[in-house]
């Protein structure tokens, strides 16, 4: 049986920490900053953690 290919789109959007958690970037962080508060913009800079429900599917996609 051939090797499984990783999903290249997922590989570019998610990264894995040393402990195996999957991190993602926040949505709504690319433009229209005048309507967003400074606090909200600061929170959008940090990476978020992927939901535990999506974890098995994502790990299969990025081949961990």
C-alpha positions, 0 to 999 in steps of 0.5 A: 500500500502506498504512503499516505500524503499529508494535506498541504493546505492543513500543513501550512495553517496548523503547527504542532507543539512539543507536547502534541497540541495543535495551534491555529491562527485566529480569524478576523485578524487581517484587516478592518482594525479601526472597528476593533478594540486594542484589547481584541487586536492584541488577543488576535495576535496569539495563536489559538488551540484547536478544539479537542473534537477536531484533533484526531481529524487534523492529526491525520491530515498533517500526518503526526 
